């Protein structure tokens, strides 16, 4: 197993190329970096095609991000067309007809975050962590939280993550302005800081407008914190899987009432067993991934001609 670098991707020797977030390949923190990465991505696609190297893609989202350029969309379509096999994280993920796939549930993060010391829980603190994109509804979270002032002034919002643009960051700052219960940390956060935000929160809220799979949800559950997420089939199944009192659901746009009601319900539930994540152990996931890689390699091998008639 080799970790990603552009040198290895373009010049190294490997049997399978596995990508989780193809949009990261074509993005950058400056216009120049974007152009360079997009050129490298095009070179990678050509390299995979020339050497018949299978491309395995884990399907995290069912839609392409909206806040990207036409050139990025074109490259993502080319990567999608070049994909040999897809790995879906739950049984509801749609796969193009006739395309090979494996279903492998996303593993938990308990072992990954075990080295970091959790913080003491702060009563009434609502947390948000992760990369901030438009579709994740962070501005709506801030506005819904502000609506709680007259009925619950003893709660707080701790929001940490890196916005994808300065315009989005400014919009969030503007939405939070004037409410000293809101604490913003708009930057890329380390694993240690991530653990701090989650474990100090009584409830983690992830109000994505579109949520199909979320590492943030599994991270929060792995660290023993309940989540409030949109009501959909994927999240209802996750709620059944992990047990009662861990995954709370809301319908429609997020409101202040959702926040207050969930905190009240959480407190009323009292102590409960830790979330059941036994079906997400990495040992079994590793075996399943190996099977997926072998299947992809088999599909990419040139077919030998049969015996003469």
Beta strands, then each sheet from edge to edge (+ up, - down):
strand 1: 16-19
strand 2: 54-59
strand 3: 85-88
strand 4: 101-103
strand 5: 125-129
strand 6: 156-160
strand 7: 182-185
strand 8: 203-206
strand 9: 227-230
strand 10: 247-250
sheet 1: 1+ 2+ 3+ 4+
sheet 2: 7+ 6+ 5+ 8+ 9+ 10+
end
